[in-house]
Amino acid sequence: MAEASMESTRASRAGIWGWMFFDWAAQPFFTVVTTFIFGPYVVSRMATDPAVGQAAWGYGIAAAGFVIAILSPVLGSIADHTGQRKPWIAFFAVIKIFSLCMLWYAVPGSPLLPTILFFSLASVAAEFSIVFNDSMMPRLVPKAEIGRISNLAWGLGYIGGMIALMFVILLLAGSPQTGLTLIGTEPLFGLDPKLGEDARATGPLSALWYFVFILPMFLLTPDSAKGQALGPAVRDGLAELKSTLGEVRRRSGILRFLIARMIYQDGVNALLALGGVFAAAMFGWSITEIGVFGIILNVVAIFGCLAASRLDTALGSKKVVLIALTLLTVATLGILSTGPGYTLFVLPLDGAGTGGFFATPAEKAYILYGLLIGLAFGPVQASSRSYLARSVTPAEAGRYFGIYALAGRATSFLAPFLYATITTVTGSPRLGMTVIVVFLVVGMALLWPTPYPADRAKG
């Protein structure tokens, strides 16, 4: 009876929007730091050798993924016993904000290790915060609406990421040759592009953005009631985690979904983290060009999430994820098949560049494949999140979302590790990127026969 009551409750409109604003707050870290600005800067300008930079970046992502995989289920299970999620989010917010601020010191030619360490620490804190935020979702709306708010929140995150990226590109990122931004002005705050200050500033910028925009969640979104003290919660949480892992084996639908996600999310994470780096190395794109590419992808991603918010309700989460994985596989194959002067491996793309951004035909082909990535990135993650939220009760959401994070990260070190290793051994980032296709295809094949949650909206 109590469970039924919990299923039928709904948070206030302000509480739901406060929860969704967490994605808005969190996304600029992934957009401007991990993917489009700071990551490519580390590889192409901070590192003395781009191949060494790409390998170091890949190893940093792998190390963060390993820590996330090990600790997420433990923390999620403990949080079910402490009850409240917000104190955990606040704790990891402090770590994330400090680590991002330290990225300012990533001066060109300086040792890579401190920068990779602080980036990895920020990644770990970001992902742990997501575990606790996601586990709040089943208490906010009825299960039939979970897919809609999950995709809308993800779309809101892309809008936030796009705004932050546009701010960097238009007002901070200057040409190393002219020192001027895309709109012809000097970078704000007197930033010197020759010293990489435009890229380095994305760390503190993302930290400030995160601090400001997680406040609505803290102020407006209802939290679970306070439960046990930390000591007993740790003891009981660890004991319950052991029983939950055994329980998952008996819930075949959830188990198969988690295994499938473990595989395909590794490919998604690697593509997200390495796609901009790959383009920067292949075409020699500047920060501005990479940023414009990111803006294009984010605009498409917003519309992808809006469409998926309807499709998730109409078709079910599983079909949305399968459609998105298909698009990502096609896009990745297209990217791997494209290089200076050709696409689809053998199709020549001759002709002089037109001047300006993405001047060559090969770069334009790369952009087209990127549009497919933008369309699918949000839905594959948002609808995976809603699939699990529909499959569990609010009382068990913390430990199951911890296992969900484990499934998303258990092998997350593997794709970046293989990418970094293959790139190091062969000297070819293109060969390294081929591992992403394998993870996407295998994960999709495992998901295909997985049953829907019994209480899905439709389909």
C-alpha angles and dihedrals in degrees: 000000000000090000091052089052091052091050092054098045122103130197119232119274089252091050092053092048090048089055092047091051088066088074089049089052096045102044102075090066090059094039106044101021108033102031122016113020120012098033094052089044091056091050101041104030114013096047116069090219119038092211090054089046093051092049092048091049090050092050090049091054090047093051092050091048091053093053092045092050094051100044106031096080091045094051093043092053093047090049090057087062099041086049101204119089101187097075089055092049090049092050094052092042089064091053093046095048093048093047093049092051089054090060087077088079094062093115118179111269094015120125113288097215100078092047093048090047095054092043090052091047091051089049092052093049091046093052095046089052090052090054091057094041093049092049089060091062101083090059096053105061139006114278094252089065098044095092091052097051092040092056093040090052091049090049090049088053091054090051089053092047091049093051091050091047093049090050090054095045097044101036111019111028111082131182111259087221101049102017090225130121127239091273092050100256132118114264115268120260090023093281114180113221091196089065092045091246092139091060095037090055090065090078097060090036092056090046092054092045091051093048094051100043101044087064094084089058091051094045103038112022117086116239129207118271117272111269134178127349115263097259097054090038091058092049096045093038093056091047091049092047089059092052091044092055088054090046092053090061088061094048095072097181094054092042094054091045092051092049091049091048091048088062104037096040089057088059092045093050092048092049091049093049099039106032096084091042090052092051093047092054096043100046101021091238118185122231088262094054092047089048093051088049088052092050091052091051092047093051090052090044092057092057090044091056093045090053092045092052087066097037092051090059094043102040105019131251096277096060091048091052092048092050091049093048090051091053092047092051093051091046094049092050089050092051093048090049093054128086139143104314101003148055134191084034095276107031107106119225102193129168136087121284118265093227127248124052121357089001102171126071090241091057091050090052089051089053091053092054088046090058089062090052091051091049094053106033097081100041095048090057101034094048091045087056092049091047091061095039089057090048100056139049122248091248093060097035096103097057094039093050087048088055088044089057088047089053089050092048108025090098096016090112090055102069095045089043092051091044092050093044096047090045091050095046097043101027087228119116087188092064089045091055092056090080089070092065091053093053093047095049096045092047091049092050091052093047096050098080094036113120121240120249108276091238098046117144096246143327 
